[in-house]
Amino acid sequence: MHTIITKRLLASTPEDIQEAGELLKAGKLVAVPTETVYGLAADARQPEAVNKIFAAKNRPTNHPLIVHMPGADRLNQWAKNIPEKAFQLAEAFWPGPLTLLLDKADHVSSVITGGLDTIGLRVPNQPVLLKLLREFDLAVAAPSANPYQKLSPTTAEHVLAGLDGKIAAVLDAGPCGVGTESTIVRINDKNAEILRSGPISADQIQTHLSIPVVTPEHHTQAVSGNKAVHYCPNAKVKVKTFEQIKDGNKNALIKIAALVFTGDISPEGIETISKLSSNHINYRHDFYAVLHELDNQNVDEIWVEAPPLSDDWNDIVDRLNRAAEK
């Protein structure tokens, strides 16, 4: 792939938002802010542009993408056979970090869907991105703006660290507000299935549905971000109890950083300890950013305190399970 100059556009500047829109319309790749993580966007109506996402990320072409729309009124443009309950969830949670997995409309390119007859759709809750989508009448296919299976980006700096020279621009709106990827839900006659845990929990979804909301431990549906290995820093990730981290590192040959939320500690043999909030919303906001910081210290391993096993923390548990050494 030829190296290109990746422009850093500022979301606070109308001219830069305009330029981002023009680049997308011209079939170029632009990393855009969402409330979850930065997404690598291409105009979803241009299959050739969408194809470039897979090359830039080195992502397999059978791994489906999520389409971000400017409003729920566009659902029928991208999906068919939409269940009534899907409209109920759209009404309750859009704009927001919920992706609905639906039957794709006949005209939708299989490039977006990884060859499947389903499509993931959402309306992002990020004012700059919504303005861009509305003003340019765009919907964008946008997985996370990082090399495939690597740590997700929550700032423009993270994007540039992974994709500088491979994409036309990044639209910088500062750190993402939420911090982990959207919840993906599929609705059938019997239930609503969470196919990827995210910021919107099963309990929250359940309050809007009369059918049960389930989170299957294993499923065969291909959805964005559900590979067994994903969201990985360069260092090995090991999930440990607070007590294990407190005991320190006895192996002088390996450099270790740690991430905890229970208390302040300074164990022996650990280079850096980062402490995050024990509140799941605040923890989620800073999770990827802190992993990026620790990874930049060129440590061999990052020890992460095991998160609580509760519905609110399911997305963190999921991301760590995929990132941790198997």
One Martini backbone bead per residue (centre of mass of N, CA, C, O) as a GRO file, in nm:
protein
  326
    1MET     BB    1   0.095   0.037   0.024
    2HIS     BB    2   0.072   0.357  -0.017
    3THR     BB    3   0.191   0.633   0.110
    4ILE     BB    4   0.018   0.878   0.294
    5ILE     BB    5  -0.106   1.177   0.391
    6THR     BB    6  -0.222   1.231   0.712
    7LYS     BB    7  -0.475   1.417   0.817
    8ARG     BB    8  -0.545   1.666   1.069
    9LEU     BB    9  -0.861   1.719   1.179
   10LEU     BB   10  -1.089   1.959   1.319
   11ALA     BB   11  -1.396   1.953   1.487
   12SER     BB   12  -1.388   2.279   1.554
   13THR     BB   13  -1.376   2.304   1.228
   14PRO     BB   14  -1.578   2.350   0.964
   15GLU     BB   15  -1.370   2.302   0.732
   16ASP     BB   16  -1.285   2.017   0.834
   17ILE     BB   17  -1.557   1.881   0.813
   18GLN     BB   18  -1.589   1.935   0.515
   19GLU     BB   19  -1.339   1.775   0.427
   20ALA     BB   20  -1.427   1.503   0.536
   21GLY     BB   21  -1.679   1.480   0.354
   22GLU     BB   22  -1.530   1.500   0.081
   23LEU     BB   23  -1.351   1.253   0.117
   24LEU     BB   24  -1.579   1.047   0.146
   25LYS     BB   25  -1.718   1.111  -0.129
   26ALA     BB   26  -1.428   1.035  -0.276
   27GLY     BB   27  -1.344   0.744  -0.134
   28LYS     BB   28  -1.219   0.793   0.138
   29LEU     BB   29  -1.039   0.762   0.441
   30VAL     BB   30  -1.188   0.833   0.773
   31ALA     BB   31  -1.131   0.912   1.090
   32VAL     BB   32  -1.385   0.892   1.344
   33PRO     BB   33  -1.581   1.003   1.586
   34THR     BB   34  -1.715   0.840   1.862
   35GLU     BB   35  -1.845   0.741   2.166
   36THR     BB   36  -1.662   0.490   2.174
   37VAL     BB   37  -1.473   0.488   1.910
   38TYR     BB   38  -1.272   0.509   1.660
   39GLY     BB   39  -1.352   0.524   1.314
   40LEU     BB   40  -1.324   0.367   0.992
   41ALA     BB   41  -1.433   0.555   0.723
   42ALA     BB   42  -1.683   0.482   0.467
   43ASP     BB   43  -1.879   0.499   0.210
   44ALA     BB   44  -2.148   0.276   0.198
   45ARG     BB   45  -2.212   0.334  -0.124
   46GLN     BB   46  -1.891   0.246  -0.167
   47PRO     BB   47  -1.736  -0.046  -0.213
   48GLU     BB   48  -1.446   0.051  -0.284
   49ALA     BB   49  -1.407   0.210  -0.024
   50VAL     BB   50  -1.464  -0.020   0.180
   51ASN     BB   51  -1.230  -0.205   0.087
   52LYS     BB   52  -0.999  -0.021   0.210
   53ILE     BB   53  -1.032  -0.098   0.506
   54PHE     BB   54  -0.906  -0.385   0.495
   55ALA     BB   55  -0.627  -0.291   0.402
   56ALA     BB   56  -0.555  -0.084   0.629
   57LYS     BB   57  -0.611  -0.311   0.869
   58ASN     BB   58  -0.580  -0.611   0.790
   59ARG     BB   59  -0.872  -0.729   0.724
   60PRO     BB   60  -1.092  -0.954   0.686
   61THR     BB   61  -1.353  -0.973   0.443
   62ASN     BB   62  -1.545  -1.164   0.647
   63HIS     BB   63  -1.556  -0.909   0.843
   64PRO     BB   64  -1.795  -0.730   0.950
   65LEU     BB   65  -1.964  -0.422   0.929
   66ILE     BB   66  -2.063  -0.108   1.053
   67VAL     BB   67  -2.338   0.110   1.013
   68HIS     BB   68  -2.355   0.466   1.013
   69MET     BB   69  -2.624   0.674   1.091
   70PRO     BB   70  -2.814   0.977   1.118
   71GLY     BB   71  -3.087   0.790   1.149
   72ALA     BB   72  -3.369   0.588   1.198
   73ASP     BB   73  -3.497   0.671   0.914
   74ARG     BB   74  -3.271   0.468   0.760
   75LEU     BB   75  -3.330   0.168   0.803
   76ASN     BB   76  -3.485   0.097   0.525
   77GLN     BB   77  -3.221   0.139   0.346
   78TRP     BB   78  -3.054  -0.125   0.494
   79ALA     BB   79  -3.320  -0.286   0.575
   80LYS     BB   80  -3.520  -0.583   0.635
   81ASN     BB   81  -3.752  -0.729   0.819
   82ILE     BB   82  -3.828  -0.542   1.061
   83PRO     BB   83  -3.873  -0.559   1.376
   84GLU     BB   84  -4.053  -0.396   1.608
   85LYS     BB   85  -3.835  -0.423   1.839
   86ALA     BB   86  -3.619  -0.260   1.692
   87PHE     BB   87  -3.765   0.011   1.704
   88GLN     BB   88  -3.774   0.024   2.012
   89LEU     BB   89  -3.462   0.036   2.049
   90ALA     BB   90  -3.410   0.283   1.877
   91GLU     BB   91  -3.585   0.473   2.047
   92ALA     BB   92  -3.422   0.423   2.321
   93PHE     BB   93  -3.086   0.429   2.202
   94TRP     BB   94  -3.113   0.650   1.985
   95PRO     BB   95  -2.850   0.775   2.009
   96GLY     BB   96  -2.603   0.500   2.038
   97PRO     BB   97  -2.434   0.194   2.173
   98LEU     BB   98  -2.630   0.038   1.942
   99THR     BB   99  -2.647  -0.267   1.759
  100LEU     BB  100  -2.830  -0.386   1.484
  101LEU     BB  101  -2.918  -0.708   1.367
  102LEU     BB  102  -3.006  -0.742   1.023
  103ASP     BB  103  -3.154  -0.757   0.737
  104LYS     BB  104  -3.048  -0.692   0.438
  105ALA     BB  105  -3.072  -0.510   0.188
  106ASP     BB  106  -3.049  -0.596  -0.140
  107HIS     BB  107  -2.840  -0.353  -0.227
  108VAL     BB  108  -2.635  -0.436  -0.031
  109SER     BB  109  -2.316  -0.483   0.005
  110SER     BB  110  -2.108  -0.760   0.079
  111VAL     BB  111  -1.863  -0.601   0.177
  112ILE     BB  112  -1.993  -0.507   0.447
  113THR     BB  113  -2.106  -0.818   0.539
  114GLY     BB  114  -1.908  -1.053   0.466
  115GLY     BB  115  -2.141  -1.215   0.285
  116LEU     BB  116  -2.387  -1.156   0.440
  117ASP     BB  117  -2.751  -1.114   0.518
  118THR     BB  118  -2.640  -0.917   0.733
  119ILE     BB  119  -2.669  -0.606   0.939
  120GLY     BB  120  -2.503  -0.346   1.103
  121LEU     BB  121  -2.675  -0.089   1.302
  122ARG     BB  122  -2.625   0.273   1.371
  123VAL     BB  123  -2.653   0.565   1.595
  124PRO     BB  124  -2.446   0.798   1.680
  125ASN     BB  125  -2.331   0.982   1.989
  126GLN     BB  126  -2.192   1.229   1.788
  127PRO     BB  127  -2.214   1.546   1.690
  128VAL     BB  128  -2.004   1.563   1.458
  129LEU     BB  129  -2.086   1.309   1.305
  130LEU     BB  130  -2.384   1.378   1.262
  131LYS     BB  131  -2.332   1.633   1.101
  132LEU     BB  132  -2.180   1.498   0.872
  133LEU     BB  133  -2.401   1.292   0.785
  134ARG     BB  134  -2.622   1.505   0.730
  135GLU     BB  135  -2.481   1.713   0.538
  136PHE     BB  136  -2.386   1.453   0.337
  137ASP     BB  137  -2.569   1.212   0.325
  138LEU     BB  138  -2.448   0.979   0.522
  139ALA     BB  139  -2.310   0.652   0.536
  140VAL     BB  140  -2.090   0.451   0.747
  141ALA     BB  141  -1.836   0.241   0.739
  142ALA     BB  142  -1.709   0.152   1.088
  143PRO     BB  143  -1.454   0.047   1.225
  144SER     BB  144  -1.197   0.042   1.399
  145ALA     BB  145  -0.902   0.268   1.403
  146ASN     BB  146  -0.715  -0.011   1.351
  147PRO     BB  147  -0.536  -0.261   1.358
  148TYR     BB  148  -0.594  -0.572   1.345
  149GLN     BB  149  -0.648  -0.678   1.683
  150LYS     BB  150  -0.601  -0.419   1.813
  151LEU     BB  151  -0.616  -0.158   1.990
  152SER     BB  152  -0.839   0.064   2.058
  153PRO     BB  153  -0.937   0.394   1.970
  154THR     BB  154  -0.983   0.719   2.172
  155THR     BB  155  -0.780   0.877   1.986
  156ALA     BB  156  -0.601   1.030   1.741
  157GLU     BB  157  -0.327   0.919   1.832
  158HIS     BB  158  -0.400   0.621   1.811
  159VAL     BB  159  -0.458   0.622   1.513
  160LEU     BB  160  -0.176   0.722   1.412
  161ALA     BB  161  -0.008   0.489   1.535
  162GLY     BB  162  -0.155   0.274   1.324
  163LEU     BB  163  -0.246   0.466   1.032
  164ASP     BB  164  -0.028   0.623   0.934
  165GLY     BB  165  -0.028   0.643   0.575
  166LYS     BB  166  -0.331   0.483   0.512
  167ILE     BB  167  -0.496   0.754   0.543
  168ALA     BB  168  -0.634   1.061   0.482
  169ALA     BB  169  -0.784   1.098   0.780
  170VAL     BB  170  -0.840   1.272   1.097
  171LEU     BB  171  -1.106   1.344   1.320
  172ASP     BB  172  -1.060   1.562   1.589
  173ALA     BB  173  -1.253   1.524   1.919
  174GLY     BB  174  -1.109   1.376   2.110
  175PRO     BB  175  -1.214   1.193   2.348
  176CYS     BB  176  -1.407   0.945   2.407
  177GLY     BB  177  -1.698   0.910   2.606
  178VAL     BB  178  -1.707   0.588   2.659
  179GLY     BB  179  -1.475   0.335   2.533
  180THR     BB  180  -1.660   0.107   2.404
  181GLU     BB  181  -1.806  -0.093   2.211
  182SER     BB  182  -2.087  -0.180   2.092
  183THR     BB  183  -2.382  -0.325   2.124
  184ILE     BB  184  -2.494  -0.642   2.000
  185VAL     BB  185  -2.820  -0.711   1.845
  186ARG     BB  186  -3.051  -0.988   1.815
  187ILE     BB  187  -3.374  -1.050   1.678
  188ASN     BB  188  -3.629  -1.277   1.759
  189ASP     BB  189  -3.908  -1.445   1.846
  190LYS     BB  190  -3.793  -1.524   2.145
  191ASN     BB  191  -3.534  -1.315   2.140
  192ALA     BB  192  -3.253  -1.132   2.266
  193GLU     BB  193  -2.921  -1.111   2.141
  194ILE     BB  194  -2.598  -1.086   2.268
  195LEU     BB  195  -2.304  -1.071   2.057
  196ARG     BB  196  -2.196  -0.799   2.200
  197SER     BB  197  -2.066  -0.648   2.445
  198GLY     BB  198  -2.154  -0.330   2.608
  199PRO     BB  199  -2.266  -0.031   2.739
  200ILE     BB  200  -2.530  -0.185   2.691
  201SER     BB  201  -2.722  -0.369   2.883
  202ALA     BB  202  -2.936  -0.622   2.935
  203ASP     BB  203  -3.108  -0.472   3.145
  204GLN     BB  204  -3.168  -0.223   2.971
  205ILE     BB  205  -3.305  -0.375   2.738
  206GLN     BB  206  -3.529  -0.525   2.899
  207THR     BB  207  -3.704  -0.264   2.967
  208HIS     BB  208  -3.799  -0.267   2.632
  209LEU     BB  209  -3.885  -0.579   2.659
  210SER     BB  210  -4.086  -0.888   2.647
  211ILE     BB  211  -3.842  -1.039   2.580
  212PRO     BB  212  -3.574  -1.208   2.627
  213VAL     BB  213  -3.240  -1.141   2.738
  214VAL     BB  214  -2.943  -1.274   2.592
  215THR     BB  215  -2.601  -1.422   2.664
  216PRO     BB  216  -2.422  -1.604   2.483
  217GLU     BB  217  -2.132  -1.774   2.519
  218HIS     BB  218  -2.195  -1.902   2.232
  219HIS     BB  219  -2.151  -1.818   1.879
  220THR     BB  220  -2.175  -1.811   1.502
  221GLN     BB  221  -2.197  -1.519   1.460
  222ALA     BB  222  -2.078  -1.278   1.257
  223VAL     BB  223  -1.910  -1.007   1.418
  224SER     BB  224  -1.788  -0.737   1.527
  225GLY     BB  225  -1.524  -0.828   1.744
  226ASN     BB  226  -1.553  -1.180   1.774
  227LYS     BB  227  -1.282  -1.272   1.806
  228ALA     BB  228  -1.077  -1.457   2.004
  229VAL     BB  229  -0.870  -1.241   1.897
  230HIS     BB  230  -0.851  -0.914   2.055
  231TYR     BB  231  -0.761  -0.608   2.167
  232CYS     BB  232  -0.435  -0.588   2.138
  233PRO     BB  233  -0.155  -0.549   2.266
  234ASN     BB  234   0.181  -0.608   2.254
  235ALA     BB  235   0.153  -0.699   2.515
  236LYS     BB  236   0.085  -0.915   2.743
  237VAL     BB  237  -0.218  -1.034   2.881
  238LYS     BB  238  -0.306  -1.053   3.237
  239VAL     BB  239  -0.540  -1.195   3.448
  240LYS     BB  240  -0.581  -1.076   3.788
  241THR     BB  241  -0.573  -1.052   4.102
  242PHE     BB  242  -0.512  -0.830   4.339
  243GLU     BB  243  -0.326  -1.017   4.509
  244GLN     BB  244  -0.132  -1.097   4.280
  245ILE     BB  245  -0.033  -0.810   4.225
  246LYS     BB  246   0.061  -0.743   4.517
  247ASP     BB  247   0.294  -0.966   4.510
  248GLY     BB  248   0.423  -0.938   4.242
  249ASN     BB  249   0.743  -0.966   4.069
  250LYS     BB  250   0.987  -1.237   4.049
  251ASN     BB  251   1.078  -1.165   3.744
  252ALA     BB  252   1.354  -0.988   3.628
  253LEU     BB  253   1.314  -1.043   3.303
  254ILE     BB  254   1.035  -0.896   3.338
  255LYS     BB  255   0.819  -0.646   3.226
  256ILE     BB  256   0.574  -0.470   3.433
  257ALA     BB  257   0.234  -0.383   3.416
  258ALA     BB  258  -0.056  -0.228   3.586
  259LEU     BB  259  -0.422  -0.277   3.641
  260VAL     BB  260  -0.638  -0.111   3.873
  261PHE     BB  261  -0.932  -0.057   4.128
  262THR     BB  262  -0.918  -0.119   4.442
  263GLY     BB  263  -0.613   0.003   4.504
  264ASP     BB  264  -0.324   0.118   4.655
  265ILE     BB  265  -0.012   0.016   4.503
  266SER     BB  266   0.358  -0.109   4.534
  267PRO     BB  267   0.488  -0.349   4.386
  268GLU     BB  268   0.720  -0.562   4.323
  269GLY     BB  269   0.842  -0.559   3.989
  270ILE     BB  270   0.664  -0.302   3.901
  271GLU     BB  271   0.681  -0.037   3.704
  272THR     BB  272   0.355   0.014   3.664
  273ILE     BB  273   0.067   0.176   3.811
  274SER     BB  274  -0.275   0.173   3.731
  275LYS     BB  275  -0.566   0.363   3.832
  276LEU     BB  276  -0.903   0.295   3.838
  277SER     BB  277  -1.217   0.305   3.854
  278SER     BB  278  -1.496   0.127   4.015
  279ASN     BB  279  -1.658   0.261   3.802
  280HIS     BB  280  -1.770   0.146   3.502
  281ILE     BB  281  -1.790   0.412   3.341
  282ASN     BB  282  -1.505   0.526   3.406
  283TYR     BB  283  -1.343   0.282   3.326
  284ARG     BB  284  -1.431   0.263   3.029
  285HIS     BB  285  -1.327   0.543   2.937
  286ASP     BB  286  -1.002   0.455   3.019
  287PHE     BB  287  -0.910   0.173   2.930
  288TYR     BB  288  -0.761   0.202   2.652
  289ALA     BB  289  -0.578   0.441   2.722
  290VAL     BB  290  -0.415   0.290   2.942
  291LEU     BB  291  -0.316   0.057   2.767
  292HIS     BB  292  -0.157   0.236   2.578
  293GLU     BB  293   0.034   0.357   2.789
  294LEU     BB  294   0.156   0.088   2.888
  295ASP     BB  295   0.254  -0.014   2.607
  296ASN     BB  296   0.455   0.235   2.558
  297GLN     BB  297   0.668   0.102   2.783
  298ASN     BB  298   0.778  -0.173   2.688
  299VAL     BB  299   0.643  -0.420   2.797
  300ASP     BB  300   0.570  -0.762   2.838
  301GLU     BB  301   0.342  -0.711   3.064
  302ILE     BB  302  -0.015  -0.693   3.144
  303TRP     BB  303  -0.176  -0.647   3.445
  304VAL     BB  304  -0.520  -0.728   3.512
  305GLU     BB  305  -0.777  -0.670   3.696
  306ALA     BB  306  -1.038  -0.843   3.766
  307PRO     BB  307  -1.348  -0.804   3.690
  308PRO     BB  308  -1.655  -0.795   3.758
  309LEU     BB  309  -1.936  -1.032   3.759
  310SER     BB  310  -2.128  -0.817   3.583
  311ASP     BB  311  -2.335  -0.673   3.362
  312ASP     BB  312  -2.177  -0.392   3.351
  313TRP     BB  313  -1.886  -0.562   3.283
  314ASN     BB  314  -1.901  -0.742   3.021
  315ASP     BB  315  -1.720  -0.581   2.819
  316ILE     BB  316  -1.456  -0.606   2.977
  317VAL     BB  317  -1.445  -0.909   2.996
  318ASP     BB  318  -1.447  -0.958   2.691
  319ARG     BB  319  -1.190  -0.798   2.610
  320LEU     BB  320  -0.996  -0.955   2.797
  321ASN     BB  321  -1.044  -1.240   2.684
  322ARG     BB  322  -0.926  -1.159   2.397
  323ALA     BB  323  -0.644  -1.029   2.495
  324ALA     BB  324  -0.559  -1.261   2.649
  325GLU     BB  325  -0.370  -1.508   2.723
  326LYS     BB  326  -0.425  -1.850   2.625
   0.00000   0.00000   0.00000
